[in-house]
Amino acid sequence: MDFDEFTGQVQHRLELPGTGHAVRAIRATLSTLGQRIPADAAEDFAASLPLEIKWYPTGAVDSHGERFDWTEFLERVSEIDGQDKAEVAYHARVIVDLVAEVVPESDFQQLRDQLPESQESENWGQLFEIVDAGGWSESQERAVGGGPQGGD
């Protein structure tokens, strides 16, 4: 998948008005994920992404391996993307689901392994809700009516 296909998929799935909006959502999500996970894990999971997208979790990040939870992730992404936390939570879930389709399963699992998923720890399981539900699809999107889901 190349840059145009990736950003086009994000734009379509999130029903965004333009490519710029899609790129901003991708950058906000993946650069913030890159801040949270170790540099080698970011390199591994980003290796199969388009070169321009790979940059966000790797080269665009000053500091890797920071400790923050799902709530802090949403706050950071919201600051970059300029959307509210419910909106960026949905955007992040859709983007991560697309990443799961593009990267090898072992690299995606390595990403998951870096993010504690239980509610008692950092609650990153919420990031993987679409992946865990079987992935995004036209039929699922129509069934839920699109847009942000759940209250974050």
Secondary structure by P-SEA (a helix, b strand, c coil): ccaaaaaaaaaaaaccccaaaaaaaaaaaaaaaaacccaaaaaaaaccccaaaaaaaccccccccccccaaaaaaaaaaaacccaaaaaaaaaaaaaaaaacccaaaaaaaaaacccccccccccccccccccccccaaaaaaacccccccc
